[in-house]
Amino acid sequence: MGMISIEGMEFFSYHGHFKEEQVIGTRFMVDLFIEVDTHQAERSDDLHQTVNYLSVYQTVKKEMEQKSHLLEHVAHRILQAVHARFPDVINAEVKISKLNPPLGGKIDRVCVTLQSDDIYE
């Protein structure tokens, strides 16, 4: 098994509970960890034997473009989309960070982390 991570994907999106967040938008950081069987790719050096990172990024980007009120909802959608588009993914974990959240003080980020198991319970 192998763990592929795509970390530090940055997006400007319109997720948030407050109306202003859905209008003004803010920056988000997404880290995705996917567990796949990499044995064939290790031997063949063939992209078709593993998960294409660009395709995974595009999947995450598409989900980040859809407005949501909760980061939990966005994370859930990302995990569902990754499993739907990449059936070879055994397990996945996504961490979404909202940078500089509007909580009335100096806060770097708030984060939500979900794993594939969380979406199938």
C-alpha positions as CSV (number, residue, x, y, z in Angstrom):
1,M,0.0,0.0,0.0
2,G,1.0,3.6,-0.5
3,M,-0.1,6.9,0.8
4,I,-0.3,9.7,-1.7
5,S,-0.7,13.2,-0.2
6,I,-1.5,16.4,-2.0
7,E,-1.0,19.1,0.6
8,G,-1.4,22.8,0.6
9,M,-4.0,23.2,-2.1
10,E,-5.1,26.7,-1.8
11,F,-8.5,28.0,-2.9
12,F,-10.6,31.1,-2.7
13,S,-14.1,30.0,-2.0
14,Y,-17.4,31.0,-0.5
15,H,-18.0,28.6,2.4
16,G,-19.4,29.8,5.7
17,H,-22.3,30.1,8.0
18,F,-22.5,33.9,7.8
19,K,-24.1,35.6,4.7
20,E,-21.0,37.8,4.3
21,E,-18.8,34.8,4.0
22,Q,-20.9,33.5,1.1
23,V,-20.6,36.9,-0.6
24,I,-17.1,38.1,0.1
25,G,-15.4,34.7,0.3
26,T,-12.1,33.8,1.9
27,R,-9.0,31.6,1.5
28,F,-9.0,27.9,2.3
29,M,-6.2,25.3,2.4
30,V,-6.9,21.6,1.6
31,D,-4.7,18.6,2.4
32,L,-5.7,15.2,1.0
33,F,-4.2,11.9,1.9
34,I,-5.3,8.9,-0.2
35,E,-4.3,5.2,0.4
36,V,-3.9,3.2,-2.8
37,D,-2.1,0.0,-3.9
38,T,1.0,1.4,-5.5
39,H,2.8,-1.9,-6.2
40,Q,2.2,-1.9,-10.0
41,A,3.2,1.7,-10.4
42,E,6.3,1.1,-8.4
43,R,7.4,-1.5,-10.9
44,S,6.1,-0.1,-14.1
45,D,6.7,3.6,-13.8
46,D,3.4,4.0,-15.6
47,L,1.0,6.8,-14.6
48,H,-2.0,4.6,-15.6
49,Q,-1.1,2.2,-12.8
50,T,-1.7,4.8,-10.0
51,V,-3.9,7.7,-9.2
52,N,-3.3,10.8,-11.3
53,Y,-2.5,13.8,-9.0
54,L,-3.8,16.3,-11.5
55,S,-7.1,14.6,-11.7
56,V,-7.4,14.4,-8.0
57,Y,-6.6,18.1,-7.7
58,Q,-9.3,18.9,-10.3
59,T,-11.8,16.9,-8.3
60,V,-11.0,18.8,-5.1
61,K,-11.2,22.1,-6.9
62,K,-14.6,21.3,-8.4
63,E,-16.0,20.6,-4.9
64,M,-14.4,23.7,-3.4
65,E,-16.2,25.8,-6.1
66,Q,-19.6,24.8,-4.7
67,K,-20.8,27.0,-1.8
68,S,-21.5,25.4,1.5
69,H,-22.3,26.6,5.0
70,L,-20.1,24.1,6.8
71,L,-16.6,22.8,6.2
72,E,-17.9,19.4,7.3
73,H,-20.2,19.4,4.3
74,V,-17.4,20.3,1.9
75,A,-15.1,17.7,3.4
76,H,-17.8,15.0,3.0
77,R,-18.4,16.0,-0.6
78,I,-14.7,15.8,-1.4
79,L,-14.3,12.3,0.1
80,Q,-17.4,11.1,-1.8
81,A,-16.1,12.6,-5.1
82,V,-12.7,11.1,-4.7
83,H,-14.1,7.6,-4.0
84,A,-16.5,7.9,-6.9
85,R,-14.0,9.1,-9.4
86,F,-11.1,6.9,-8.2
87,P,-12.3,3.4,-7.3
88,D,-8.7,2.3,-6.5
89,V,-8.6,4.6,-3.5
90,I,-8.9,2.3,-0.4
91,N,-9.1,5.1,2.2
92,A,-8.9,8.9,2.2
93,E,-8.5,11.7,4.7
94,V,-9.2,15.3,4.0
95,K,-8.3,18.4,6.1
96,I,-9.9,21.7,5.2
97,S,-8.6,24.9,6.8
98,K,-10.4,28.2,6.7
99,L,-7.7,30.9,6.9
100,N,-8.3,34.0,9.0
101,P,-11.9,33.0,10.0
102,P,-14.2,35.8,11.1
103,L,-14.5,34.8,14.8
104,G,-13.8,38.2,16.4
105,G,-10.1,37.8,17.1
106,K,-6.8,36.9,15.6
107,I,-7.0,33.3,14.5
108,D,-4.8,31.7,11.9
109,R,-7.3,29.0,10.9
110,V,-10.0,26.6,11.8
111,C,-9.9,23.1,10.4
112,V,-12.1,20.1,9.8
113,T,-10.6,16.7,9.2
114,L,-12.7,13.7,8.0
115,Q,-11.7,10.2,6.9
116,S,-13.5,7.9,4.4
117,D,-14.8,5.8,7.3
118,D,-16.7,8.9,8.6
119,I,-18.7,9.3,5.4
120,Y,-20.0,5.7,5.4
121,E,-21.1,5.4,9.0
